[in-house]
Amino acid sequence: MRLWLRGSERRPDPAPMRTDDRKAVLLGTAAWLVVLLCLLLFGGFLVDAGQRWWLVTCAIGVGLGVLGLVYTQRRR
């Protein structure tokens, strides 16, 4: 097994595969949203326990997901 090939020995690079990244971003955003809604039901318990950062983390996840959707839509 050789670690280096000459340029004449290399095969050409394959063409890039077309993917729909919006589905993956949408699925992740939906997951963050579901968790956020579930945590909002128990918001009082989280605040009492000093775990308000869980809500903030989920809200930021939803926000970044929306930005990701905008980015993937524009890139398309």
Backbone as CSV, one residue per row, in Angstrom:
resi,resn,N_x,N_y,N_z,CA_x,CA_y,CA_z,C_x,C_y,C_z
1,MET,0.840,-1.166,0.000,0.000,0.000,0.000,0.891,1.237,0.000
2,ARG,0.631,2.127,-0.953,1.415,3.356,-1.027,0.573,4.526,-0.511
3,LEU,1.241,5.449,0.127,0.544,6.612,0.654,0.516,7.772,-0.334
4,TRP,1.324,7.712,-1.375,1.405,8.823,-2.314,1.331,8.285,-3.740
5,LEU,0.516,8.889,-4.576,0.415,8.519,-5.983,0.845,9.691,-6.848
6,ARG,1.440,9.374,-7.976,1.775,10.434,-8.928,0.490,10.953,-9.566
7,GLY,0.551,12.129,-10.107,-0.618,12.721,-10.761,-1.140,11.882,-11.905
8,SER,-0.259,11.214,-12.616,-0.682,10.383,-13.742,-1.376,9.104,-13.283
9,GLU,-1.154,8.682,-12.035,-1.750,7.454,-11.520,-3.113,7.671,-10.853
10,ARG,-3.413,8.910,-10.558,-4.655,9.208,-9.851,-5.858,9.133,-10.778
11,ARG,-6.961,8.662,-10.223,-8.225,8.723,-10.948,-8.813,10.120,-10.766
12,PRO,-9.670,10.564,-11.686,-10.263,11.893,-11.518,-11.222,11.916,-10.326
13,ASP,-11.355,13.096,-9.735,-12.268,13.257,-8.608,-13.703,13.050,-9.076
14,PRO,-14.538,12.413,-8.242,-15.934,12.230,-8.627,-16.678,13.566,-8.582
15,ALA,-17.772,13.647,-9.309,-18.590,14.861,-9.300,-19.260,14.990,-7.933
16,PRO,-19.423,16.217,-7.449,-20.081,16.392,-6.149,-21.515,15.880,-6.193
17,MET,-21.937,15.254,-5.101,-23.280,14.711,-5.029,-24.248,15.810,-4.580
18,ARG,-25.382,15.884,-5.233,-26.393,16.870,-4.864,-27.205,16.342,-3.692
19,THR,-27.336,17.160,-2.673,-28.095,16.771,-1.486,-29.088,17.860,-1.134
20,ASP,-30.077,17.512,-0.349,-31.045,18.486,0.136,-30.799,18.662,1.633
21,ASP,-29.963,19.626,1.973,-29.586,19.843,3.365,-30.710,20.446,4.183
22,ARG,-31.715,20.979,3.522,-32.823,21.606,4.240,-33.556,20.604,5.117
23,LYS,-33.664,19.358,4.678,-34.367,18.349,5.472,-33.657,18.101,6.795
24,ALA,-32.348,18.005,6.762,-31.582,17.764,7.988,-31.683,18.956,8.935
25,VAL,-31.586,20.160,8.386,-31.671,21.360,9.219,-33.078,21.490,9.803
26,LEU,-34.085,21.200,8.990,-35.468,21.291,9.458,-35.736,20.268,10.559
27,LEU,-35.213,19.073,10.423,-35.396,18.046,11.442,-34.735,18.458,12.766
28,GLY,-33.531,18.984,12.686,-32.851,19.435,13.901,-33.571,20.600,14.559
29,THR,-34.061,21.542,13.756,-34.790,22.693,14.294,-36.082,22.235,14.958
30,ALA,-36.766,21.299,14.326,-38.010,20.775,14.902,-37.740,20.069,16.228
31,ALA,-36.631,19.351,16.314,-36.285,18.668,17.564,-36.034,19.677,18.681
32,TRP,-35.298,20.755,18.387,-35.065,21.800,19.385,-36.382,22.444,19.808
33,LEU,-37.277,22.639,18.851,-38.564,23.275,19.156,-39.417,22.385,20.056
34,VAL,-39.434,21.086,19.781,-40.206,20.158,20.617,-39.670,20.148,22.042
35,VAL,-38.362,20.110,22.180,-37.761,20.114,23.519,-38.056,21.429,24.228
36,LEU,-37.999,22.540,23.501,-38.300,23.840,24.098,-39.734,23.882,24.602
37,LEU,-40.666,23.396,23.808,-42.071,23.402,24.226,-42.292,22.500,25.437
38,CYS,-41.635,21.365,25.474,-41.749,20.484,26.643,-41.176,21.142,27.887
39,LEU,-40.057,21.820,27.735,-39.448,22.475,28.897,-40.267,23.659,29.373
40,LEU,-40.978,24.311,28.456,-41.818,25.435,28.861,-42.965,24.971,29.764
41,LEU,-43.404,23.735,29.593,-44.438,23.193,30.469,-43.950,23.086,31.909
42,PHE,-42.657,22.813,32.064,-42.076,22.673,33.391,-41.151,23.842,33.719
43,GLY,-41.442,25.011,33.166,-40.582,26.176,33.346,-40.406,26.583,34.787
44,GLY,-41.459,26.468,35.584,-41.365,26.839,36.996,-40.376,25.966,37.743
45,PHE,-40.386,24.685,37.451,-39.454,23.767,38.116,-38.008,24.078,37.721
46,LEU,-37.806,24.436,36.462,-36.446,24.744,36.016,-35.911,26.005,36.680
47,VAL,-36.759,27.019,36.770,-36.325,28.269,37.389,-36.027,28.044,38.869
48,ASP,-36.889,27.281,39.534,-36.662,26.997,40.952,-35.363,26.226,41.176
49,ALA,-35.032,25.350,40.241,-33.815,24.542,40.376,-32.578,25.267,39.857
50,GLY,-32.748,26.464,39.301,-31.611,27.212,38.772,-31.138,26.688,37.429
51,GLN,-32.002,26.058,36.685,-31.639,25.468,35.389,-32.291,26.210,34.227
52,ARG,-32.411,27.508,34.332,-33.035,28.295,33.268,-32.232,28.232,31.963
53,TRP,-30.952,27.904,32.055,-30.104,27.857,30.859,-30.575,26.792,29.883
54,TRP,-31.319,25.786,30.333,-31.859,24.778,29.421,-32.805,25.427,28.422
55,LEU,-33.658,26.323,28.919,-34.593,27.029,28.034,-33.847,27.907,27.033
56,VAL,-32.837,28.585,27.524,-32.060,29.472,26.657,-31.338,28.658,25.574
57,THR,-30.803,27.512,25.952,-30.111,26.658,24.992,-31.056,26.204,23.886
58,CYS,-32.261,25.793,24.258,-33.232,25.352,23.255,-33.660,26.507,22.351
59,ALA,-33.854,27.685,22.931,-34.243,28.847,22.123,-33.138,29.209,21.138
60,ILE,-31.898,29.147,21.567,-30.779,29.430,20.666,-30.697,28.358,19.579
61,GLY,-30.952,27.108,19.921,-30.966,26.034,18.929,-32.021,26.268,17.859
62,VAL,-33.209,26.717,18.259,-34.260,27.020,17.291,-33.845,28.194,16.417
63,GLY,-33.273,29.231,17.037,-32.833,30.397,16.266,-31.758,30.057,15.253
64,LEU,-30.779,29.269,15.660,-29.727,28.869,14.727,-30.281,27.963,13.627
65,GLY,-31.270,27.163,13.961,-31.905,26.320,12.949,-32.610,27.146,11.889
66,VAL,-33.284,28.205,12.328,-33.954,29.096,11.366,-32.919,29.776,10.484
67,LEU,-31.818,30.222,11.069,-30.749,30.816,10.261,-30.173,29.787,9.285
68,GLY,-30.047,28.552,9.731,-29.563,27.495,8.845,-30.515,27.246,7.682
69,LEU,-31.815,27.295,7.949,-32.788,27.134,6.867,-32.680,28.260,5.846
70,VAL,-32.524,29.482,6.336,-32.360,30.619,5.422,-31.094,30.446,4.592
71,TYR,-30.012,30.037,5.232,-28.746,29.852,4.526,-28.845,28.773,3.455
72,THR,-29.422,27.625,3.822,-29.505,26.540,2.838,-30.455,26.877,1.710
73,GLN,-31.488,27.666,1.991,-32.406,28.076,0.922,-31.705,29.025,-0.050
74,ARG,-30.941,29.968,0.476,-30.228,30.907,-0.400,-29.142,30.210,-1.207
75,ARG,-28.462,29.245,-0.590,-27.381,28.535,-1.271,-27.910,27.682,-2.412
76,ARG,-29.128,27.254,-2.283,-29.752,26.416,-3.301,-30.043,27.254,-4.499
